[in-house]
Amino acid sequence: MKLAHFPHPYALALPFTLFLQKTSKMDEMKAISRAGFGLLKFVRAVLRYCDTYRIVKPKKERVEFLQND
């Protein structure tokens, strides 16, 4: 059987994506989907961690450098 007979993988997913609702507000996400709310909460926590790490890392490296002198 030739691969040309099979539809593109994204073509199968396209109709399902039309039903997805997009929101960045926590209350709206909680009403839409419990799993989506948990995922959004996790992603926000990771982004907050990354922002904090960007601030703390140079300071931490500076402290280590000064302690080694």
C-alpha positions as CSV (number, residue, x, y, z in Angstrom):
1,M,0.0,0.0,0.0
2,K,1.4,3.4,-0.9
3,L,1.8,6.1,1.6
4,A,0.0,8.6,-0.6
5,H,-3.3,6.9,0.3
6,F,-2.9,8.0,4.0
7,P,-3.8,11.5,4.9
8,H,-1.3,13.8,6.5
9,P,-1.2,13.3,10.3
10,Y,-2.0,17.0,11.0
11,A,-5.0,16.7,8.7
12,L,-6.6,14.2,11.1
13,A,-6.0,16.5,14.1
14,L,-7.3,19.7,12.4
15,P,-11.1,19.1,12.9
16,F,-10.5,18.4,16.6
17,T,-8.5,21.7,17.1
18,L,-11.5,23.7,15.9
19,F,-13.4,22.8,19.1
20,L,-10.6,23.8,21.4
21,Q,-11.2,27.0,23.4
22,K,-8.2,29.3,24.1
23,T,-7.9,31.4,27.2
24,S,-5.1,32.5,29.6
25,K,-7.3,33.4,32.5
26,M,-7.2,30.9,35.4
27,D,-11.0,31.1,36.3
28,E,-12.1,30.6,32.7
29,M,-9.7,27.7,32.3
30,K,-11.0,26.1,35.4
31,A,-14.5,26.3,34.0
32,I,-13.5,24.8,30.7
33,S,-11.3,21.9,31.7
34,R,-9.8,20.5,34.9
35,A,-6.9,19.0,33.1
36,G,-6.3,22.2,31.1
37,F,-6.4,24.2,34.4
38,G,-3.8,21.9,35.9
39,L,-1.6,22.2,32.8
40,L,-1.9,26.0,32.7
41,K,-1.1,26.2,36.4
42,F,2.1,24.1,35.8
43,V,3.2,26.1,32.8
44,R,2.8,29.4,34.7
45,A,4.8,28.0,37.6
46,V,7.6,26.9,35.3
47,L,7.7,30.3,33.6
48,R,7.8,32.0,37.0
49,Y,10.7,29.7,38.0
50,C,12.6,30.6,34.8
51,D,12.1,34.3,35.4
52,T,13.4,34.0,39.0
53,Y,16.3,31.8,37.9
54,R,17.4,34.5,35.3
55,I,17.6,37.0,38.1
56,V,19.2,34.7,40.8
57,K,21.8,32.9,38.6
58,P,24.1,35.9,38.0
59,K,23.9,36.9,41.6
60,K,24.7,33.3,42.7
61,E,27.7,33.2,40.3
62,R,28.9,36.5,41.6
63,V,28.7,35.3,45.2
64,E,30.6,32.1,44.4
65,F,33.3,34.1,42.5
66,L,33.8,36.5,45.5
67,Q,33.9,33.6,48.0
68,N,36.7,31.9,46.0
69,D,38.9,35.0,46.1
